[in-house]
Structures are given as C-alpha cells and as structure tokens.
Amino acid sequence: MSTTEEQLKFQQFHASLGRQPQGPLARIATFVVGTILMVVGFMFSLAALAVVAVAVVVVGAWLWWKTRAMRRQIEEQLAQQPAFQANETAFDGHIIEGEAVREPEPGALPAAC
C-alpha cells in the first residue's frame, strides 16, 4: 500500500465522521447515544459540584474553628477599651480647606526636575 493510498483512506474515514447518519436507524442510534452522553456528563458535573461544595464547607469550618481563640481575644480587647465619654469633644463636622504654597528660600537653587 503506498503513502497516497493511505492518505486517501485516512481522508475518506475522517470525512465520513462529519456527515449526517444515512438511515433512520442510524439517526435514532445517534440521538440515543448523544442523549446518554449528555446525561452522563451532566451527572459527573453535578457530582464534581457537590465535591467542591463539601470541600468549601469543610475548609470554612476548619478556618472558623482555628480562628476562634483570636476572635475571643479581639472581643476581650474591645470590651476593655474605654467607651466614648459625653464630656469629650467630638468632631463637629467643620472642615477648613486650603492650599499651601512653598516659596523657595532666597539664594537657593531651583530643584531640577
């Protein structure tokens, strides 16, 4: 068998894969096989999603458990801080805006940019 004959058979084989099934039985079989593959793919994607969801819950619970001492310490520190006293001056909402211009000293060289 020569190389051109092998290439011709290869091209014919792959060309036959892309066309529509010939008879009604082949069309039904194609539909059934395609439907089964889609259902199986959907099942595996749901299983993968469930595994990821369980992993997220487990990691979240582990982090929550490991940080409980730190959260308790933060709560204690907040409870020890003095509360705001009524006689302290609070920010009254008055803001003074302005600009500042820096003038060079006499005899100083200008800065090179």
Secondary structure, DSSP 8 states (H G I E B T S, - for coil): --HHHHHHHHHHHHHHHSS--SSHHHHHHHHHHHHHHHHHHHHHHHHHHHHHHHHHHHHHHHHHHHTHHHHHHHHHHHHHS----TTS----S------------TT------
